[in-house]
Amino acid sequence: MVSSISGDTALNAGRRARELAELSSGDGVDLLVIGGGVTGVGIALDAATRGLSVALVERHDLAFGTSRWSSKLAHGGLRYLAKLDVPIAWESAVERGHLMTDIAPHLVRPMPMILPLHRGVSHRDTALLGAGFAAGDVLRMAARTRASLLPHPSRISQSLVRRMAPATTSHGLRGGLLSWDGQLIDDARLVVTIARTAASYGARIITYAAATAVESGRVEVTDELTGDRHTIRATQVVNAAGVWADELSERVQLAPSKGSHLLVRAERLSHPRGPLSRPPSPATSAGSSSRCRGTTTW
């Protein structure tokens, strides 16, 4: 089964109905992806560009879950580097570079990250943090992301910290560390862009279609708009349902982690030019050590 490049990126009701009918006819596909987040659509795009026939089903809309409520960062993997998880840190740096230069430069832009150095940050911690930023910069260079896009990290003065983040208290402030990362302007838009690109290579992207049962070579799907049930045959099935992945397979054991984001209007903080960071405490480091990887393959 080989997909064709149609060039048609439109994802509309007519195309959905036609492709769902085609999938139900019994011909089958090489790969069926369950889940329309960034991981699922990325897998669909990768497979479609390799010439495979691909279908993706998502029980809600694209980017319904975590991919819509992300931290809005295309980060370089610095937190993984801190845990000595170099392979993931390297992958993050490479993918960030691709996003910022080739895949979606219109959706990801450079963002300064400001870490004020107050009395609570010891000189030893400052040295360790600086070394971490330098290591992240080495990954950035190895990933061939140019410094004109993501500048080198640097030590900045107290006055510059105050200019970049006016709400920062000057009491005990002895300067700061400045690093750079990728800011994702609209995470859901990125997911839709990837899905539409996959569709242009022939992938069938079916939203509001819930996978209810997975067996070897077949998936039972319920059309959430009509209630109709369909059977889709596939040589390979990838479960990319994220935190819902364990609902489809008893073999999937998840230990989800949860993060909280507090949104504050920029004017309340005197319009900072970048986000403020703080060194992680032992408690927060321990609490963030688990990761949820809700992707499995049959």
Phi and psi in degrees as GROMACS dihedral restraints (atoms count N, CA, C in turn):
[ dihedral_restraints ]
;  ai    aj    ak    al  type     phi  dphi    fc
    3     4     5     6     1  -126.4    20    10
    4     5     6     7     1   131.1    20    10
    6     7     8     9     1   -80.5    20    10
    7     8     9    10     1   156.7    20    10
    9    10    11    12     1  -114.7    20    10
   10    11    12    13     1   153.1    20    10
   12    13    14    15     1   -87.9    20    10
   13    14    15    16     1   109.2    20    10
   15    16    17    18     1   -90.9    20    10
   16    17    18    19     1   -27.4    20    10
   18    19    20    21     1    78.9    20    10
   19    20    21    22     1    -7.3    20    10
   21    22    23    24     1   -87.5    20    10
   22    23    24    25     1   115.4    20    10
   24    25    26    27     1   -99.8    20    10
   25    26    27    28     1    -2.3    20    10
   27    28    29    30     1   -67.3    20    10
   28    29    30    31     1   131.2    20    10
   30    31    32    33     1  -115.4    20    10
   31    32    33    34     1    96.1    20    10
   33    34    35    36     1  -130.3    20    10
   34    35    36    37     1   176.7    20    10
   36    37    38    39     1   -62.2    20    10
   37    38    39    40     1   -40.4    20    10
   39    40    41    42     1   -63.5    20    10
   40    41    42    43     1   -45.3    20    10
   42    43    44    45     1   -65.7    20    10
   43    44    45    46     1   -40.4    20    10
   45    46    47    48     1   -59.1    20    10
   46    47    48    49     1   -49.4    20    10
   48    49    50    51     1   -61.8    20    10
   49    50    51    52     1   -42.2    20    10
   51    52    53    54     1   -66.0    20    10
   52    53    54    55     1   -45.2    20    10
   54    55    56    57     1   -73.9    20    10
   55    56    57    58     1   -33.2    20    10
   57    58    59    60     1   -65.2    20    10
   58    59    60    61     1   -38.1    20    10
   60    61    62    63     1   -65.1    20    10
   61    62    63    64     1   -40.2    20    10
   63    64    65    66     1   -63.4    20    10
   64    65    66    67     1   -42.4    20    10
   66    67    68    69     1   -66.8    20    10
   67    68    69    70     1   -30.0    20    10
   69    70    71    72     1   -81.0    20    10
   70    71    72    73     1   -10.6    20    10
   72    73    74    75     1   -73.3    20    10
   73    74    75    76     1   -13.7    20    10
   75    76    77    78     1   101.9    20    10
   76    77    78    79     1    -1.1    20    10
   78    79    80    81     1   -66.7    20    10
   79    80    81    82     1   -37.6    20    10
   81    82    83    84     1    82.6    20    10
   82    83    84    85     1   168.9    20    10
   84    85    86    87     1  -133.3    20    10
   85    86    87    88     1   164.5    20    10
   87    88    89    90     1   -68.8    20    10
   88    89    90    91     1   -40.1    20    10
   90    91    92    93     1  -140.0    20    10
   91    92    93    94     1   131.1    20    10
   93    94    95    96     1  -116.5    20    10
   94    95    96    97     1   124.4    20    10
   96    97    98    99     1  -105.1    20    10
   97    98    99   100     1   131.4    20    10
   99   100   101   102     1  -105.5    20    10
  100   101   102   103     1   115.4    20    10
  102   103   104   105     1   119.2    20    10
  103   104   105   106     1   124.2    20    10
  105   106   107   108     1  -108.2    20    10
  106   107   108   109     1    36.2    20    10
  108   109   110   111     1   -87.5    20    10
  109   110   111   112     1  -170.4    20    10
  111   112   113   114     1   -64.7    20    10
  112   113   114   115     1   -34.1    20    10
  114   115   116   117     1   -67.1    20    10
  115   116   117   118     1   -46.5    20    10
  117   118   119   120     1   -62.5    20    10
  118   119   120   121     1   -48.3    20    10
  120   121   122   123     1   -69.2    20    10
  121   122   123   124     1   -30.9    20    10
  123   124   125   126     1   -65.1    20    10
  124   125   126   127     1   -41.6    20    10
  126   127   128   129     1   -63.3    20    10
  127   128   129   130     1   -43.0    20    10
  129   130   131   132     1   -61.2    20    10
  130   131   132   133     1   -43.8    20    10
  132   133   134   135     1   -64.7    20    10
  133   134   135   136     1   -45.5    20    10
  135   136   137   138     1   -59.3    20    10
  136   137   138   139     1   -45.9    20    10
  138   139   140   141     1   -67.9    20    10
  139   140   141   142     1   -41.3    20    10
  141   142   143   144     1   -64.3    20    10
  142   143   144   145     1   -38.6    20    10
  144   145   146   147     1   -72.1    20    10
  145   146   147   148     1   -14.3    20    10
  147   148   149   150     1   -91.4    20    10
  148   149   150   151     1     5.0    20    10
  150   151   152   153     1    92.5    20    10
  151   152   153   154     1     6.7    20    10
  153   154   155   156     1   -84.5    20    10
  154   155   156   157     1   151.5    20    10
  156   157   158   159     1   -83.3    20    10
  157   158   159   160     1   129.5    20    10
  159   160   161   162     1  -133.1    20    10
  160   161   162   163     1   142.2    20    10
  162   163   164   165     1  -133.5    20    10
  163   164   165   166     1   147.7    20    10
  165   166   167   168     1  -130.8    20    10
  166   167   168   169     1   132.5    20    10
  168   169   170   171     1  -119.0    20    10
  169   170   171   172     1   138.5    20    10
  171   172   173   174     1  -135.5    20    10
  172   173   174   175     1   127.3    20    10
  174   175   176   177     1   -74.5    20    10
  175   176   177   178     1   -17.3    20    10
  177   178   179   180     1  -118.2    20    10
  178   179   180   181     1  -142.7    20    10
  180   181   182   183     1   -93.9    20    10
  181   182   183   184     1   168.7    20    10
  183   184   185   186     1   -60.5    20    10
  184   185   186   187     1   143.5    20    10
  186   187   188   189     1    58.3    20    10
  187   188   189   190     1    40.3    20    10
  189   190   191   192     1   -73.3    20    10
  190   191   192   193     1   -36.7    20    10
  192   193   194   195     1  -100.0    20    10
  193   194   195   196     1  -122.9    20    10
  195   196   197   198     1   -57.2    20    10
  196   197   198   199     1   -35.4    20    10
  198   199   200   201     1   -66.6    20    10
  199   200   201   202     1   -15.7    20    10
  201   202   203   204     1   -95.9    20    10
  202   203   204   205     1   -21.5    20    10
  204   205   206   207     1  -118.9    20    10
  205   206   207   208     1    49.1    20    10
  207   208   209   210     1   -86.4    20    10
  208   209   210   211     1  -179.7    20    10
  210   211   212   213     1   -80.3    20    10
  211   212   213   214     1     2.0    20    10
  213   214   215   216     1    62.8    20    10
  214   215   216   217     1    32.6    20    10
  216   217   218   219     1  -121.1    20    10
  217   218   219   220     1   136.0    20    10
  219   220   221   222     1  -101.7    20    10
  220   221   222   223     1    80.0    20    10
  222   223   224   225     1   -87.2    20    10
  223   224   225   226     1   161.7    20    10
  225   226   227   228     1   -91.2    20    10
  226   227   228   229     1    13.9    20    10
  228   229   230   231     1    80.0    20    10
  229   230   231   232     1    25.2    20    10
  231   232   233   234     1   -63.5    20    10
  232   233   234   235     1   -36.5    20    10
  234   235   236   237     1   -68.4    20    10
  235   236   237   238     1   -32.2    20    10
  237   238   239   240     1   -71.3    20    10
  238   239   240   241     1   -34.9    20    10
  240   241   242   243     1   -64.0    20    10
  241   242   243   244     1   -36.8    20    10
  243   244   245   246     1   -63.6    20    10
  244   245   246   247     1   -25.7    20    10
  246   247   248   249     1   -96.1    20    10
  247   248   249   250     1    10.5    20    10
  249   250   251   252     1    62.5    20    10
  250   251   252   253     1    24.9    20    10
  252   253   254   255     1   -91.2    20    10
  253   254   255   256     1    71.9    20    10
  255   256   257   258     1   -63.3    20    10
  256   257   258   259     1   -41.2    20    10
  258   259   260   261     1   -57.3    20    10
  259   260   261   262     1   -42.1    20    10
  261   262   263   264     1   -72.4    20    10
  262   263   264   265     1   -37.4    20    10
  264   265   266   267     1   -61.7    20    10
  265   266   267   268     1   -41.9    20    10
  267   268   269   270     1   -63.4    20    10
  268   269   270   271     1   -46.4    20    10
  270   271   272   273     1   -60.6    20    10
  271   272   273   274     1   -40.5    20    10
  273   274   275   276     1   -62.7    20    10
  274   275   276   277     1   -43.1    20    10
  276   277   278   279     1   -64.6    20    10
  277   278   279   280     1   -41.3    20    10
  279   280   281   282     1   -65.7    20    10
  280   281   282   283     1   -46.8    20    10
  282   283   284   285     1   -67.0    20    10
  283   284   285   286     1   -36.7    20    10
  285   286   287   288     1   -59.3    20    10
  286   287   288   289     1   -44.1    20    10
  288   289   290   291     1   -60.8    20    10
  289   290   291   292     1   -43.4    20    10
  291   292   293   294     1   -61.6    20    10
  292   293   294   295     1   -43.2    20    10
  294   295   296   297     1   -62.3    20    10
  295   296   297   298     1   -41.5    20    10
  297   298   299   300     1   -80.3    20    10
  298   299   300   301     1   -19.6    20    10
  300   301   302   303     1  -114.2    20    10
  301   302   303   304     1   -32.9    20    10
  303   304   305   306     1  -120.4    20    10
  304   305   306   307     1   -48.9    20    10
  306   307   308   309     1   -78.6    20    10
  307   308   309   310     1   -51.0    20    10
  309   310   311   312     1  -147.2    20    10
  310   311   312   313     1    58.9    20    10
  312   313   314   315     1   -63.7    20    10
  313   314   315   316     1   -18.7    20    10
  315   316   317   318     1   -81.6    20    10
  316   317   318   319     1    -9.7    20    10
  318   319   320   321     1  -115.0    20    10
  319   320   321   322     1   -12.4    20    10
  321   322   323   324     1  -126.3    20    10
  322   323   324   325     1   125.8    20    10
  324   325   326   327     1  -129.5    20    10
  325   326   327   328     1   157.9    20    10
  327   328   329   330     1   -65.0    20    10
  328   329   330   331     1   140.7    20    10
  330   331   332   333     1  -135.3    20    10
  331   332   333   334     1   124.8    20    10
  333   334   335   336     1   -73.6    20    10
  334   335   336   337     1   140.5    20    10
  336   337   338   339     1  -116.7    20    10
  337   338   339   340     1   121.4    20    10
  339   340   341   342     1  -107.3    20    10
  340   341   342   343     1   126.4    20    10
  342   343   344   345     1  -118.4    20    10
  343   344   345   346     1    97.6    20    10
  345   346   347   348     1   -65.3    20    10
  346   347   348   349     1   142.6    20    10
  348   349   350   351     1  -106.0    20    10
  349   350   351   352     1    97.1    20    10
  351   352   353   354     1   -98.8    20    10
  352   353   354   355     1  -175.8    20    10
  354   355   356   357     1   -61.3    20    10
  355   356   357   358     1   -28.5    20    10
  357   358   359   360     1   -71.9    20    10
  358   359   360   361     1   -12.1    20    10
  360   361   362   363     1  -102.2    20    10
  361   362   363   364     1   109.2    20    10
  363   364   365   366     1   -70.5    20    10
  364   365   366   367     1   166.0    20    10
  366   367   368   369     1   -65.6    20    10
  367   368   369   370     1   -32.6    20    10
  369   370   371   372     1   -65.4    20    10
  370   371   372   373     1   -46.0    20    10
  372   373   374   375     1   -62.5    20    10
  373   374   375   376     1   -38.5    20    10
  375   376   377   378     1   -60.6    20    10
  376   377   378   379     1   -43.3    20    10
  378   379   380   381     1   -64.4    20    10
  379   380   381   382     1   -41.0    20    10
  381   382   383   384     1   -65.7    20    10
  382   383   384   385     1   -43.0    20    10
  384   385   386   387     1   -64.3    20    10
  385   386   387   388     1   -42.1    20    10
  387   388   389   390     1   -60.9    20    10
  388   389   390   391     1   -39.9    20    10
  390   391   392   393     1   -65.4    20    10
  391   392   393   394     1   -38.1    20    10
  393   394   395   396     1   -64.2    20    10
  394   395   396   397     1   -43.7    20    10
  396   397   398   399     1   -63.2    20    10
  397   398   399   400     1   -38.8    20    10
  399   400   401   402     1   -64.6    20    10
  400   401   402   403     1   -40.5    20    10
  402   403   404   405     1   -64.5    20    10
  403   404   405   406     1   -39.1    20    10
  405   406   407   408     1   -63.4    20    10
  406   407   408   409     1   -34.0    20    10
  408   409   410   411     1   -70.2    20    10
  409   410   411   412     1   -34.1    20    10
  411   412   413   414     1   -62.5    20    10
  412   413   414   415     1   -42.3    20    10
  414   415   416   417     1   -61.9    20    10
  415   416   417   418     1   -40.6    20    10
  417   418   419   420     1   -60.1    20    10
  418   419   420   421     1   -44.1    20    10
  420   421   422   423     1   -67.6    20    10
  421   422   423   424     1   -41.0    20    10
  423   424   425   426     1   -64.3    20    10
  424   425   426   427     1   -31.3    20    10
  426   427   428   429     1   -80.2    20    10
  427   428   429   430     1    -0.5    20    10
  429   430   431   432     1    64.4    20    10
  430   431   432   433     1    33.7    20    10
  432   433   434   435     1   -90.9    20    10
  433   434   435   436     1   119.7    20    10
  435   436   437   438     1   -67.5    20    10
  436   437   438   439     1   149.8    20    10
  438   439   440   441     1   -69.4    20    10
  439   440   441   442     1   -22.6    20    10
  441   442   443   444     1   -69.1    20    10
  442   443   444   445     1   -19.6    20    10
  444   445   446   447     1   -92.6    20    10
  445   446   447   448     1   -49.0    20    10
  447   448   449   450     1  -123.4    20    10
  448   449   450   451     1    98.7    20    10
  450   451   452   453     1   -62.9    20    10
  451   452   453   454     1   164.8    20    10
  453   454   455   456     1   -64.0    20    10
  454   455   456   457     1   147.6    20    10
  456   457   458   459     1   -66.7    20    10
  457   458   459   460     1   155.4    20    10
  459   460   461   462     1  -152.5    20    10
  460   461   462   463     1   161.0    20    10
  462   463   464   465     1   -89.1    20    10
  463   464   465   466     1   132.7    20    10
  465   466   467   468     1  -121.5    20    10
  466   467   468   469     1   158.6    20    10
  468   469   470   471     1   -78.3    20    10
  469   470   471   472     1   167.0    20    10
  471   472   473   474     1   -59.8    20    10
  472   473   474   475     1   -41.7    20    10
  474   475   476   477     1   -65.4    20    10
  475   476   477   478     1   -36.8    20    10
  477   478   479   480     1   -71.1    20    10
  478   479   480   481     1   -36.7    20    10
  480   481   482   483     1   -58.8    20    10
  481   482   483   484     1   -44.0    20    10
  483   484   485   486     1   -66.8    20    10
  484   485   486   487     1   -34.6    20    10
  486   487   488   489     1   -71.2    20    10
  487   488   489   490     1   -39.4    20    10
  489   490   491   492     1   -78.1    20    10
  490   491   492   493     1   -30.6    20    10
  492   493   494   495     1  -136.5    20    10
  493   494   495   496     1    80.0    20    10
  495   496   497   498     1   -59.0    20    10
  496   497   498   499     1   -24.1    20    10
  498   499   500   501     1   -80.2    20    10
  499   500   501   502     1    -6.6    20    10
  501   502   503   504     1   -68.7    20    10
  502   503   504   505     1   130.7    20    10
  504   505   506   507     1   -68.1    20    10
  505   506   507   508     1   142.0    20    10
  507   508   509   510     1   -87.9    20    10
  508   509   510   511     1    -8.1    20    10
  510   511   512   513     1   -67.4    20    10
  511   512   513   514     1   117.9    20    10
  513   514   515   516     1    74.2    20    10
  514   515   516   517     1     8.0    20    10
  516   517   518   519     1   -81.1    20    10
  517   518   519   520     1   127.1    20    10
  519   520   521   522     1  -120.1    20    10
  520   521   522   523     1    25.3    20    10
  522   523   524   525     1   117.4    20    10
  523   524   525   526     1  -156.4    20    10
  525   526   527   528     1  -167.2    20    10
  526   527   528   529     1   175.6    20    10
  528   529   530   531     1  -113.5    20    10
  529   530   531   532     1   136.4    20    10
  531   532   533   534     1  -118.9    20    10
  532   533   534   535     1   123.7    20    10
  534   535   536   537     1  -129.8    20    10
  535   536   537   538     1   174.7    20    10
  537   538   539   540     1  -132.7    20    10
  538   539   540   541     1   145.6    20    10
  540   541   542   543     1  -146.9    20    10
  541   542   543   544     1  -177.8    20    10
  543   544   545   546     1   -97.6    20    10
  544   545   546   547     1   129.4    20    10
  546   547   548   549     1  -100.5    20    10
  547   548   549   550     1   123.3    20    10
  549   550   551   552     1   -88.6    20    10
  550   551   552   553     1   111.2    20    10
  552   553   554   555     1   -64.7    20    10
  553   554   555   556     1   -43.8    20    10
  555   556   557   558     1  -146.8    20    10
  556   557   558   559     1   102.2    20    10
  558   559   560   561     1   -65.3    20    10
  559   560   561   562     1   -39.2    20    10
  561   562   563   564     1   -65.4    20    10
  562   563   564   565     1   -37.0    20    10
  564   565   566   567     1   -64.6    20    10
  565   566   567   568     1   -35.9    20    10
  567   568   569   570     1   -63.3    20    10
  568   569   570   571     1   -43.6    20    10
  570   571   572   573     1   -60.9    20    10
  571   572   573   574     1   -45.7    20    10
  573   574   575   576     1   -63.2    20    10
  574   575   576   577     1   -39.8    20    10
  576   577   578   579     1   -61.3    20    10
  577   578   579   580     1   -44.2    20    10
  579   580   581   582     1   -65.2    20    10
  580   581   582   583     1   -41.7    20    10
  582   583   584   585     1   -62.6    20    10
  583   584   585   586     1   -42.3    20    10
  585   586   587   588     1   -67.6    20    10
  586   587   588   589     1   -35.2    20    10
  588   589   590   591     1   -65.4    20    10
  589   590   591   592     1   -42.7    20    10
  591   592   593   594     1   -59.8    20    10
  592   593   594   595     1   -39.6    20    10
  594   595   596   597     1   -63.3    20    10
  595   596   597   598     1   -33.9    20    10
  597   598   599   600     1   -67.2    20    10
  598   599   600   601     1   -20.9    20    10
  600   601   602   603     1   -96.0    20    10
  601   602   603   604     1    12.1    20    10
  603   604   605   606     1    99.5    20    10
  604   605   606   607     1    -2.5    20    10
  606   607   608   609     1   -67.3    20    10
  607   608   609   610     1   139.6    20    10
  609   610   611   612     1   -94.8    20    10
  610   611   612   613     1   113.9    20    10
  612   613   614   615     1  -104.7    20    10
  613   614   615   616     1   107.9    20    10
  615   616   617   618     1  -113.0    20    10
  616   617   618   619     1   108.6    20    10
  618   619   620   621     1   -91.6    20    10
  619   620   621   622     1   165.8    20    10
  621   622   623   624     1    52.6    20    10
  622   623   624   625     1    44.4    20    10
  624   625   626   627     1  -135.3    20    10
  625   626   627   628     1   110.1    20    10
  627   628   629   630     1   -94.0    20    10
  628   629   630   631     1   125.2    20    10
  630   631   632   633     1   -75.9    20    10
  631   632   633   634     1   121.6    20    10
  633   634   635   636     1  -108.8    20    10
  634   635   636   637     1   -20.9    20    10
  636   637   638   639     1  -154.2    20    10
  637   638   639   640     1   139.5    20    10
  639   640   641   642     1  -124.1    20    10
  640   641   642   643     1   124.8    20    10
  642   643   644   645     1  -127.2    20    10
  643   644   645   646     1   171.0    20    10
  645   646   647   648     1   -62.1    20    10
  646   647   648   649     1   115.2    20    10
  648   649   650   651     1    83.8    20    10
  649   650   651   652     1     3.0    20    10
  651   652   653   654     1  -156.2    20    10
  652   653   654   655     1   150.5    20    10
  654   655   656   657     1  -133.8    20    10
  655   656   657   658     1   131.6    20    10
  657   658   659   660     1   -88.2    20    10
  658   659   660   661     1   129.4    20    10
  660   661   662   663     1  -127.9    20    10
  661   662   663   664     1   136.3    20    10
  663   664   665   666     1  -109.9    20    10
  664   665   666   667     1   126.4    20    10
  666   667   668   669     1   -72.5    20    10
  667   668   669   670     1   112.2    20    10
  669   670   671   672     1   -69.9    20    10
  670   671   672   673     1   -14.5    20    10
  672   673   674   675     1   -88.5    20    10
  673   674   675   676     1   -32.1    20    10
  675   676   677   678     1  -116.8    20    10
  676   677   678   679     1   -19.7    20    10
  678   679   680   681     1    85.8    20    10
  679   680   681   682     1    -4.5    20    10
  681   682   683   684     1   -68.2    20    10
  682   683   684   685     1   147.9    20    10
  684   685   686   687     1  -108.0    20    10
  685   686   687   688     1   142.5    20    10
  687   688   689   690     1  -135.0    20    10
  688   689   690   691     1   152.5    20    10
  690   691   692   693     1  -115.1    20    10
  691   692   693   694     1   123.6    20    10
  693   694   695   696     1  -113.3    20    10
  694   695   696   697     1   126.3    20    10
  696   697   698   699     1   -94.4    20    10
  697   698   699   700     1   140.6    20    10
  699   700   701   702     1  -150.8    20    10
  700   701   702   703     1   141.6    20    10
  702   703   704   705     1   -66.0    20    10
  703   704   705   706     1   -38.7    20    10
  705   706   707   708     1  -137.2    20    10
  706   707   708   709     1   142.6    20    10
  708   709   710   711     1  -123.5    20    10
  709   710   711   712     1   131.7    20    10
  711   712   713   714     1  -115.0    20    10
  712   713   714   715     1   124.7    20    10
  714   715   716   717     1   -91.4    20    10
  715   716   717   718     1   102.8    20    10
  717   718   719   720     1  -116.3    20    10
  718   719   720   721     1    42.6    20    10
  720   721   722   723     1   -85.7    20    10
  721   722   723   724     1     7.3    20    10
  723   724   725   726     1    63.1    20    10
  724   725   726   727     1  -130.4    20    10
  726   727   728   729     1   -69.7    20    10
  727   728   729   730     1    -7.6    20    10
  729   730   731   732     1  -100.6    20    10
  730   731   732   733     1     6.0    20    10
  732   733   734   735     1   -60.8    20    10
  733   734   735   736     1   -32.6    20    10
  735   736   737   738     1   -73.5    20    10
  736   737   738   739     1   -11.1    20    10
  738   739   740   741     1   -73.0    20    10
  739   740   741   742     1   -17.0    20    10
  741   742   743   744     1  -104.0    20    10
  742   743   744   745     1   -11.0    20    10
  744   745   746   747     1  -154.0    20    10
  745   746   747   748     1   132.5    20    10
  747   748   749   750     1   -72.1    20    10
  748   749   750   751     1   -16.6    20    10
  750   751   752   753     1   -75.5    20    10
  751   752   753   754     1   -16.3    20    10
  753   754   755   756     1   -88.2    20    10
  754   755   756   757     1   121.1    20    10
  756   757   758   759     1  -116.7    20    10
  757   758   759   760     1   115.5    20    10
  759   760   761   762     1  -107.7    20    10
  760   761   762   763     1   146.0    20    10
  762   763   764   765     1  -126.9    20    10
  763   764   765   766     1    75.6    20    10
  765   766   767   768     1   -62.1    20    10
  766   767   768   769     1   144.2    20    10
  768   769   770   771     1  -106.9    20    10
  769   770   771   772     1   152.2    20    10
  771   772   773   774     1  -125.7    20    10
  772   773   774   775     1   135.2    20    10
  774   775   776   777     1  -120.6    20    10
  775   776   777   778     1   154.8    20    10
  777   778   779   780     1  -121.7    20    10
  778   779   780   781     1   134.8    20    10
  780   781   782   783     1  -116.7    20    10
  781   782   783   784     1   126.4    20    10
  783   784   785   786     1  -101.8    20    10
  784   785   786   787     1   121.0    20    10
  786   787   788   789     1   -96.7    20    10
  787   788   789   790     1   125.9    20    10
  789   790   791   792     1  -127.1    20    10
  790   791   792   793     1   135.1    20    10
  792   793   794   795     1   -61.6    20    10
  793   794   795   796     1   139.3    20    10
  795   796   797   798     1   -59.1    20    10
  796   797   798   799     1   -34.4    20    10
  798   799   800   801     1   -67.5    20    10
  799   800   801   802     1   -24.6    20    10
  801   802   803   804     1   -68.3    20    10
  802   803   804   805     1   -22.1    20    10
  804   805   806   807     1  -110.8    20    10
  805   806   807   808     1    21.7    20    10
  807   808   809   810     1    59.3    20    10
  808   809   810   811     1    34.9    20    10
  810   811   812   813     1    55.3    20    10
  811   812   813   814     1    67.8    20    10
  813   814   815   816     1   -64.5    20    10
  814   815   816   817     1   151.8    20    10
  816   817   818   819     1   -88.7    20    10
  817   818   819   820     1     2.1    20    10
  819   820   821   822     1  -174.1    20    10
  820   821   822   823     1   165.2    20    10
  822   823   824   825     1   -72.4    20    10
  823   824   825   826     1   149.3    20    10
  825   826   827   828     1   -93.4    20    10
  826   827   828   829     1   139.2    20    10
  828   829   830   831     1  -117.3    20    10
  829   830   831   832     1   162.8    20    10
  831   832   833   834     1  -138.4    20    10
  832   833   834   835     1   149.7    20    10
  834   835   836   837     1   -61.5    20    10
  835   836   837   838     1   136.9    20    10
  837   838   839   840     1   -69.3    20    10
  838   839   840   841     1   137.0    20    10
  840   841   842   843     1   -82.6    20    10
  841   842   843   844     1   163.4    20    10
  843   844   845   846     1   -55.7    20    10
  844   845   846   847     1   -35.7    20    10
  846   847   848   849     1   -67.5    20    10
  847   848   849   850     1   -45.4    20    10
  849   850   851   852     1   -70.9    20    10
  850   851   852   853     1   -32.6    20    10
  852   853   854   855     1   -64.0    20    10
  853   854   855   856     1   -43.4    20    10
  855   856   857   858     1   -66.2    20    10
  856   857   858   859     1   -37.3    20    10
  858   859   860   861     1   -71.5    20    10
  859   860   861   862     1   -21.1    20    10
  861   862   863   864     1  -102.4    20    10
  862   863   864   865     1    13.7    20    10
  864   865   866   867     1   -76.5    20    10
  865   866   867   868     1   -23.9    20    10
  867   868   869   870     1   -87.6    20    10
  868   869   870   871     1   145.5    20    10
  870   871   872   873     1  -127.4    20    10
  871   872   873   874     1   144.7    20    10
  873   874   875   876     1   -99.0    20    10
  874   875   876   877     1   116.1    20    10
  876   877   878   879     1  -114.6    20    10
  877   878   879   880     1    92.2    20    10
  879   880   881   882     1   -91.7    20    10
  880   881   882   883     1    53.8    20    10
  882   883   884   885     1  -131.5    20    10
  883   884   885   886     1   120.3    20    10
  885   886   887   888     1  -132.1    20    10
  886   887   888   889     1   163.9    20    10
  888   889   890   891     1  -127.6    20    10
  889   890   891   892     1   137.8    20    10
